[in-house]
Amino acid sequence: MSEHPEQTQLEQLSGQIKDLFDASLQPCALPELDISLYLLEETIEDRQFSPEQVETIWANMPYWAFAWSSGRALARYILDNPQLAAGKRICDFGAGSGIVAIAALKAGARSAWACDIDAMAHVASRQNAQLNGFKLQCCDNIEEAGEVDLIVVGDVLYDTRNHGLAKTLFAKDCEVLWAESRAQTKLSEYPPVAKYQAQTQPNIGGFDEHQFIHIYHHGS
Ligand SMILES: C[S@@+](CC[C@H](N)C(=O)[O-])C[C@H]1O[C@@H](n2cnc3c(N)ncnc32)[C@H](O)[C@@H]1O
């Protein structure tokens, strides 16, 4: 066990970013949320990647190193409506950096889980929570979170394996707040409660088409 486990965890995260992008991981302020996250450095936006590099990046995408537009929008929605999270046990499904869980904790959530299939997202969520003065727990399967009052979801429909997820999550005995830019076909039977415009940070190629976000609230 290292004498400085936090340092070791940050080194693990930075190492993955260095290997994949030859770039660094940096604490980044998102002023509109008053939240800081360890993200892939913003100068990456000026870099050109070959088609082979793009393929490698997408095959190994460290989703946790970005603040995705839907997560940013949902974090904003929760901070605009703190009563939605205050006092609740929440689970951030597809947490990535943990951005939405952190917003819920800022809004007064009693406790938060970061649920993600990527073990590095657990490390990132813990580090990001700590950077903002919070603690959270991590799991790779939502059942491990036990009883929660609110599930928050930001941007998971990019993966076709998640296209049946609405039925599963909406059948649970709790509220669900869900933000997507790709939801028009998959969640269209549920009317959105809000629409936001947000950018993914850092914004590398092709993300602009995902700047218009719909927010859904089930079980309110
Ligand atoms: C596009 S990122 C969004 C991260 C964060 N919510 C945000 O908005 O910045 C999607 C995340 O969902 C995770 N994910 C995808 N499918 C999942 C599943 N079925 N269960 C748990 N996590 C999942 C991925 O590993 C990734 O970290």
PDBQT file of the ligand as one rigid body, heavy atoms in Angstrom, charges set to zero:
ROOT
HETATM    1  C1  LIG A 301     -20.652   9.545 -21.928  1.00  0.00    +0.000 C 
HETATM    2  S1  LIG A 301     -20.132   9.080 -20.336  1.00  0.00    +0.000 S 
HETATM    3  C2  LIG A 301     -21.098  10.168 -19.300  1.00  0.00    +0.000 C 
HETATM    4  C3  LIG A 301     -20.445  10.412 -17.969  1.00  0.00    +0.000 C 
HETATM    5  C4  LIG A 301     -21.138  11.427 -17.084  1.00  0.00    +0.000 C 
HETATM    6  N1  LIG A 301     -22.485  11.002 -16.746  1.00  0.00    +0.000 N 
HETATM    7  C5  LIG A 301     -21.190  12.785 -17.776  1.00  0.00    +0.000 C 
HETATM    8  O1  LIG A 301     -22.281  13.164 -18.239  1.00  0.00    +0.000 OA
HETATM    9  O2  LIG A 301     -20.132  13.448 -17.870  1.00  0.00    +0.000 OA
HETATM   10  C6  LIG A 301     -20.999   7.521 -20.073  1.00  0.00    +0.000 C 
HETATM   11  C7  LIG A 301     -20.498   6.735 -18.884  1.00  0.00    +0.000 C 
HETATM   12  O3  LIG A 301     -21.431   5.671 -18.654  1.00  0.00    +0.000 OA
HETATM   13  C8  LIG A 301     -20.734   4.475 -18.363  1.00  0.00    +0.000 C 
HETATM   14  N2  LIG A 301     -21.661   3.395 -18.723  1.00  0.00    +0.000 N 
HETATM   15  C9  LIG A 301     -22.120   3.059 -19.946  1.00  0.00    +0.000 A 
HETATM   16  N3  LIG A 301     -22.997   2.030 -19.862  1.00  0.00    +0.000 NA
HETATM   17  C10 LIG A 301     -23.092   1.712 -18.548  1.00  0.00    +0.000 A 
HETATM   18  C11 LIG A 301     -23.846   0.736 -17.826  1.00  0.00    +0.000 A 
HETATM   19  N4  LIG A 301     -24.672  -0.106 -18.449  1.00  0.00    +0.000 N 
HETATM   20  N5  LIG A 301     -23.709   0.680 -16.482  1.00  0.00    +0.000 NA
HETATM   21  C12 LIG A 301     -22.889   1.544 -15.832  1.00  0.00    +0.000 A 
HETATM   22  N6  LIG A 301     -22.134   2.487 -16.474  1.00  0.00    +0.000 NA
HETATM   23  C13 LIG A 301     -22.244   2.583 -17.814  1.00  0.00    +0.000 A 
HETATM   24  C14 LIG A 301     -19.459   4.571 -19.196  1.00  0.00    +0.000 C 
HETATM   25  O4  LIG A 301     -18.421   3.744 -18.702  1.00  0.00    +0.000 OA
HETATM   26  C15 LIG A 301     -19.148   6.066 -19.072  1.00  0.00    +0.000 C 
HETATM   27  O5  LIG A 301     -18.312   6.338 -17.979  1.00  0.00    +0.000 OA
ENDROOT
TORSDOF 0
